[in-house]
Amino acid sequence: MTKYKVGKISGANLFSLLFICNVLVIFTKSTISLKGQFSSDIFISLIIAFGVVALAGIPVNIAAKRAQRLINNKYINILYALYFLYIGAVGVGRFALFASTELDYQTKAWVFALLIIAAGAYCAYLGLEALSRFSSVVFILTVVGIAAMLLFSIREFSLINLFPFTKNSAADIISNALDFASDTGEIVITAAIAPKVNGKVQKPFYFSVLLSFIMSSLLVLGAMGVMGDAAALNSYPFFQLSQLARMNESVRLDSLYTAFWILTVLIKTALLLYCAGELLPIKKKGLSFTCAGIIMLLISLTITSTDSFFVINLYSRFIPFVVFAFALPLFLLLSFKKNKGDELLEKL
């Protein structure tokens, strides 16, 4: 039995946080950013992405099992902090563009980005424990919300709409898989907060990845089964699915979908700001989170100001993912092993 320790979160809380970070990827995904068409073979891309994330997370999980802290060097800390802020800015930017085009045409995207990041910085300042407790509630709301969307749209579902199952080329399917994998952040988040988890992190990590990809796959198949080829005509097919899901003739679920999308982007933004703020070489936590928020906002404004934000080069996200989520943790893990061997030799 694991004894609870003050200042640490439980494995269940870690599961909720990582699930939210991963499932947000499918919420923010636009058909514009995908290679080829939005079709049923996105399901295949999600399966490949799950395999990529599961394999890439092995070094981080081995280090966590050995209670080895990977991010524990001032230079590496700064690099990881910038990476956290970068992937957070991409997520915030995507939501801000969605809000400014689908929810309120008269409000600029930067206003939504500012509001989300400001709220996220405040949540990060409250601490990891408070954020993890809030994530447990949002986890339940998100799962119930997705289930409701699928349940109340099932009357429009048709298996015929899923076929032909593969419309995109193998290259496009793989490209989309790498795109999904590179947008996730749970591997580097696990590396950052593993020392603050009360108990093991391996099961929460892999269960959260598995469940999030299952829910994402159900959303893809649901959107295609309900809308068919028309799904590719919508910039946000899952938002369109929520508009088609009706409890009755006058009650749609798009407001529910928007609500848990806002909550999930807030939690992921707050968690990334927390990780970055803890790693920045600033002693005052309030100032550290404020600086992290300003940097994230500047990055978000920079990338959203370009017309090609949605089709931002895959390599600009996948290469950093490989470096920070797999290559660097693997290198640090091997360095730990080598240093331990050197210490044993010195004792002989």
C-alpha positions as CSV (number, residue, x, y, z in Angstrom):
1,M,0.0,0.0,0.0
2,T,1.4,3.4,-1.0
3,K,1.5,5.9,1.8
4,Y,0.2,9.4,0.9
5,K,2.8,12.1,1.0
6,V,2.1,15.9,1.3
7,G,2.9,17.8,-1.8
8,K,2.4,14.9,-4.1
9,I,-0.4,13.7,-6.3
10,S,-1.9,10.3,-6.6
11,G,-1.6,7.9,-9.6
12,A,-5.3,8.5,-10.3
13,N,-4.8,12.2,-10.5
14,L,-1.8,11.7,-12.9
15,F,-4.0,9.5,-15.0
16,S,-6.7,12.2,-15.3
17,L,-4.1,14.9,-16.2
18,L,-2.4,12.8,-18.9
19,F,-5.7,11.7,-20.4
20,I,-6.9,15.3,-20.7
21,C,-3.6,16.3,-22.3
22,N,-3.8,13.5,-24.9
23,V,-7.5,13.7,-25.7
24,L,-7.2,17.4,-26.3
25,V,-5.2,16.6,-29.4
26,I,-8.3,15.3,-31.2
27,F,-10.4,18.2,-30.1
28,T,-8.1,20.8,-31.6
29,K,-7.5,18.8,-34.8
30,S,-8.7,20.5,-37.9
31,T,-9.1,18.9,-41.3
32,I,-6.9,21.6,-42.7
33,S,-3.9,20.3,-40.7
34,L,-4.4,16.7,-41.9
35,K,-2.7,15.1,-44.9
36,G,-5.1,13.9,-47.5
37,Q,-8.8,13.7,-46.7
38,F,-10.6,13.3,-43.4
39,S,-11.7,9.7,-43.7
40,S,-12.1,6.5,-41.7
41,D,-8.4,5.7,-42.1
42,I,-7.7,8.4,-39.5
43,F,-8.5,5.5,-37.2
44,I,-5.4,3.7,-38.6
45,S,-3.3,6.8,-38.0
46,L,-4.5,6.9,-34.4
47,I,-3.4,3.2,-33.8
48,I,0.0,4.0,-35.2
49,A,0.3,7.1,-33.1
50,F,-0.6,5.1,-30.0
51,G,2.2,2.7,-30.8
52,V,4.7,5.6,-31.3
53,V,3.7,7.3,-28.0
54,A,3.8,4.0,-26.1
55,L,7.3,3.1,-27.4
56,A,8.7,6.6,-27.1
57,G,7.6,6.7,-23.4
58,I,9.6,3.7,-22.4
59,P,12.8,5.6,-21.3
60,V,10.8,8.1,-19.2
61,N,8.9,5.3,-17.5
62,I,12.0,3.3,-16.8
63,A,13.6,6.3,-15.2
64,A,10.4,6.9,-13.1
65,K,10.4,3.3,-12.0
66,R,14.0,3.7,-10.8
67,A,13.2,7.0,-9.2
68,Q,15.7,8.7,-11.4
69,R,15.0,12.4,-12.1
70,L,15.8,13.0,-15.8
71,I,15.2,16.8,-15.9
72,N,17.7,17.8,-13.2
73,N,20.2,20.1,-14.9
74,K,19.9,23.9,-15.3
75,Y,20.6,23.9,-19.0
76,I,18.3,20.9,-19.7
77,N,15.7,22.5,-17.5
78,I,15.6,25.6,-19.6
79,L,15.4,23.6,-22.8
80,Y,12.5,21.5,-21.5
81,A,10.8,24.7,-20.2
82,L,10.9,26.2,-23.7
83,Y,9.5,23.0,-25.2
84,F,6.6,22.9,-22.7
85,L,5.8,26.5,-23.6
86,Y,6.0,25.8,-27.3
87,I,3.6,22.8,-27.3
88,G,1.3,24.8,-25.0
89,A,1.3,27.7,-27.4
90,V,0.4,25.5,-30.3
91,G,-2.6,24.1,-28.4
92,V,-3.7,27.5,-27.2
93,G,-3.4,28.9,-30.7
94,R,-5.5,26.2,-32.2
95,F,-8.3,26.8,-29.7
96,A,-8.1,30.6,-30.1
97,L,-8.5,30.3,-33.9
98,F,-11.4,27.9,-33.4
99,A,-13.1,30.3,-30.9
100,S,-12.6,33.3,-33.2
101,T,-14.0,31.6,-36.3
102,E,-16.7,29.4,-34.8
103,L,-17.8,31.0,-31.5
104,D,-17.4,34.7,-31.9
105,Y,-16.4,36.2,-35.2
106,Q,-16.0,39.7,-33.7
107,T,-13.3,38.7,-31.2
108,K,-9.7,38.4,-32.3
109,A,-7.9,35.1,-31.7
110,W,-5.3,36.8,-29.5
111,V,-8.0,37.8,-27.0
112,F,-8.9,34.1,-26.4
113,A,-5.3,33.1,-26.2
114,L,-4.6,35.8,-23.6
115,L,-7.6,34.7,-21.5
116,I,-6.7,31.0,-21.6
117,I,-3.0,31.6,-20.8
118,A,-3.8,34.1,-18.0
119,A,-6.2,31.7,-16.4
120,G,-3.7,28.8,-16.9
121,A,-0.9,30.8,-15.2
122,Y,-3.2,31.4,-12.2
123,C,-4.1,27.7,-12.0
124,A,-0.4,26.8,-12.2
125,Y,0.3,29.2,-9.4
126,L,-2.2,27.4,-7.2
127,G,-0.1,24.3,-7.4
128,L,-0.1,20.8,-8.8
129,E,-2.3,19.3,-6.1
130,A,-5.2,21.8,-6.8
131,L,-4.8,21.3,-10.6
132,S,-4.9,17.5,-10.2
133,R,-8.0,17.6,-8.1
134,F,-9.7,19.8,-10.7
135,S,-8.6,17.5,-13.5
136,S,-10.4,14.5,-11.9
137,V,-13.7,16.4,-12.3
138,V,-12.9,17.5,-15.8
139,F,-12.0,13.9,-16.7
140,I,-15.4,12.7,-15.7
141,L,-17.1,15.6,-17.6
142,T,-15.0,14.9,-20.7
143,V,-15.8,11.2,-20.8
144,V,-19.5,11.8,-20.2
145,G,-19.6,14.5,-22.8
146,I,-18.0,12.4,-25.5
147,A,-20.3,9.5,-24.6
148,A,-23.3,11.8,-24.9
149,M,-22.2,13.1,-28.3
150,L,-21.8,9.6,-29.6
151,L,-25.0,8.3,-28.0
152,F,-27.3,11.1,-29.2
153,S,-25.9,11.1,-32.8
154,I,-26.1,7.3,-33.2
155,R,-29.5,7.6,-34.9
156,E,-27.7,9.2,-37.8
157,F,-24.9,6.7,-37.9
158,S,-24.5,4.4,-40.9
159,L,-21.9,1.8,-41.5
160,I,-21.9,2.6,-45.2
161,N,-20.5,6.0,-44.5
162,L,-17.3,4.4,-43.1
163,F,-16.5,3.0,-46.6
164,P,-14.2,3.0,-48.5
165,F,-12.3,2.7,-45.2
166,T,-9.0,3.8,-46.7
167,K,-8.9,6.9,-49.0
168,N,-5.5,8.3,-48.2
169,S,-2.1,7.0,-49.3
170,A,0.1,5.0,-46.9
171,A,2.4,8.1,-46.7
172,D,-0.5,10.3,-45.7
173,I,-1.7,7.8,-43.1
174,I,1.8,7.7,-41.5
175,S,2.2,11.4,-41.7
176,N,-1.1,11.9,-39.8
177,A,0.0,9.3,-37.3
178,L,3.2,11.2,-36.6
179,D,1.2,14.4,-36.5
180,F,-1.1,13.0,-33.7
181,A,1.9,11.6,-31.8
182,S,3.9,14.9,-31.9
183,D,1.0,16.9,-30.6
184,T,0.8,14.9,-27.4
185,G,2.7,16.1,-24.3
186,E,2.2,13.4,-21.7
187,I,5.7,11.8,-22.1
188,V,7.6,15.0,-21.2
189,I,5.0,16.0,-18.6
190,T,5.5,12.6,-17.0
191,A,9.2,13.2,-17.0
192,A,8.7,16.6,-15.3
193,I,6.2,15.6,-12.6
194,A,7.1,12.0,-11.9
195,P,9.0,12.9,-8.7
196,K,5.8,14.5,-7.4
197,V,3.6,11.4,-8.0
198,N,2.7,9.4,-4.9
199,G,3.4,5.9,-6.3
200,K,4.0,4.4,-9.6
201,V,3.5,6.3,-12.9
202,Q,3.8,3.5,-15.4
203,K,0.2,2.2,-15.2
204,P,-1.4,5.7,-15.1
205,F,0.7,6.7,-18.1
206,Y,-0.2,3.8,-20.3
207,F,-3.8,3.5,-19.3
208,S,-4.3,7.3,-20.0
209,V,-2.7,6.9,-23.4
210,L,-4.8,3.9,-24.2
211,L,-8.1,5.4,-23.1
212,S,-7.5,8.7,-24.8
213,F,-6.7,7.0,-28.1
214,I,-9.8,4.8,-27.7
215,M,-12.0,7.9,-27.1
216,S,-10.3,9.7,-30.1
217,S,-10.9,6.6,-32.3
218,L,-14.6,6.5,-31.3
219,L,-14.9,10.2,-32.2
220,V,-13.3,9.7,-35.6
221,L,-15.5,6.7,-36.4
222,G,-18.6,8.5,-35.1
223,A,-18.0,11.6,-37.2
224,M,-17.4,9.5,-40.3
225,G,-20.4,7.2,-39.6
226,V,-22.7,10.2,-39.1
227,M,-21.5,12.6,-41.8
228,G,-19.6,10.4,-44.2
229,D,-17.8,12.4,-46.9
230,A,-19.3,15.6,-45.6
231,A,-17.1,15.4,-42.6
232,A,-14.1,16.4,-44.8
233,L,-16.0,19.6,-45.7
234,N,-15.9,20.9,-42.1
235,S,-12.9,22.5,-40.6
236,Y,-13.9,21.1,-37.3
237,P,-15.7,17.8,-37.9
238,F,-16.0,16.9,-34.2
239,F,-17.6,20.3,-33.4
240,Q,-20.0,19.6,-36.3
241,L,-20.8,16.2,-34.8
242,S,-21.7,17.9,-31.5
243,Q,-24.1,20.1,-33.4
244,L,-25.8,17.1,-35.1
245,A,-26.1,15.3,-31.7
246,R,-29.5,16.3,-30.3
247,M,-31.3,15.2,-27.2
248,N,-34.4,16.5,-28.9
249,E,-35.3,18.9,-31.7
250,S,-34.3,22.0,-29.7
251,V,-31.4,20.8,-27.6
252,R,-28.0,20.4,-29.3
253,L,-24.8,19.3,-27.6
254,D,-22.3,21.7,-29.2
255,S,-22.4,23.9,-26.1
256,L,-21.4,20.9,-24.0
257,Y,-18.6,20.0,-26.4
258,T,-17.3,23.6,-26.3
259,A,-17.5,23.6,-22.5
260,F,-15.3,20.5,-21.9
261,W,-13.0,21.6,-24.7
262,I,-12.4,24.9,-22.9
263,L,-11.8,23.0,-19.6
264,T,-9.4,20.6,-21.2
265,V,-7.3,23.3,-22.9
266,L,-7.2,25.2,-19.7
267,I,-5.9,22.2,-17.7
268,K,-3.3,21.3,-20.3
269,T,-2.2,24.9,-20.6
270,A,-2.0,25.3,-16.8
271,L,0.0,22.0,-16.5
272,L,2.5,23.0,-19.1
273,L,2.9,26.4,-17.5
274,Y,3.4,24.7,-14.2
275,C,6.1,22.4,-15.6
276,A,7.8,25.3,-17.4
277,G,7.6,27.6,-14.4
278,E,9.1,25.0,-12.1
279,L,12.0,24.6,-14.5
280,L,12.8,28.2,-15.2
281,P,15.7,29.6,-13.1
282,I,13.4,32.1,-11.3
283,K,13.1,31.6,-7.5
284,K,9.8,33.5,-7.0
285,K,7.1,31.1,-8.2
286,G,4.6,33.9,-9.0
287,L,7.1,35.7,-11.2
288,S,8.2,32.4,-12.7
289,F,4.7,31.4,-13.8
290,T,4.1,35.0,-15.0
291,C,7.2,34.9,-17.2
292,A,6.2,31.5,-18.5
293,G,2.8,32.8,-19.4
294,I,4.2,35.8,-21.2
295,I,6.6,33.6,-23.2
296,M,3.8,31.2,-24.1
297,L,1.6,34.1,-25.2
298,L,4.3,35.5,-27.4
299,I,4.9,32.2,-29.1
300,S,1.2,31.7,-29.6
301,L,0.8,35.1,-31.1
302,T,3.7,34.5,-33.4
303,I,2.5,31.2,-34.8
304,T,-1.2,32.2,-35.1
305,S,-0.3,35.4,-37.0
306,T,0.8,33.3,-39.9
307,D,-1.7,32.1,-42.5
308,S,-0.2,28.6,-42.5
309,F,-0.6,28.0,-38.7
310,F,-2.9,25.0,-39.2
311,V,-0.5,23.4,-41.7
312,I,2.6,24.3,-39.7
313,N,5.4,22.0,-40.9
314,L,5.2,18.5,-39.3
315,Y,8.9,18.5,-38.8
316,S,8.7,21.6,-36.6
317,R,6.7,19.5,-34.1
318,F,7.8,15.9,-34.7
319,I,11.5,16.5,-34.5
320,P,11.3,18.3,-31.1
321,F,9.0,15.5,-30.0
322,V,11.6,12.9,-30.9
323,V,14.3,14.9,-29.2
324,F,12.6,15.8,-25.9
325,A,10.2,12.8,-25.5
326,F,12.6,10.0,-26.5
327,A,16.2,10.8,-27.6
328,L,17.2,13.1,-24.7
329,P,15.5,10.9,-22.0
330,L,17.1,7.8,-23.4
331,F,20.5,9.6,-23.4
332,L,20.0,10.7,-19.8
333,L,18.9,7.3,-18.7
334,L,22.0,5.7,-20.2
335,S,24.1,8.4,-18.6
336,F,22.6,7.5,-15.2
337,K,23.5,3.9,-15.7
338,K,27.1,4.7,-16.7
339,N,27.6,7.0,-13.8
340,K,26.3,4.4,-11.4
341,G,28.7,1.9,-12.8
342,D,31.6,4.4,-12.4
343,E,30.6,5.0,-8.8
344,L,30.7,1.2,-8.1
345,L,34.1,0.9,-9.6
346,E,35.4,3.8,-7.4
347,K,34.2,2.0,-4.3
348,L,36.2,-1.1,-5.1
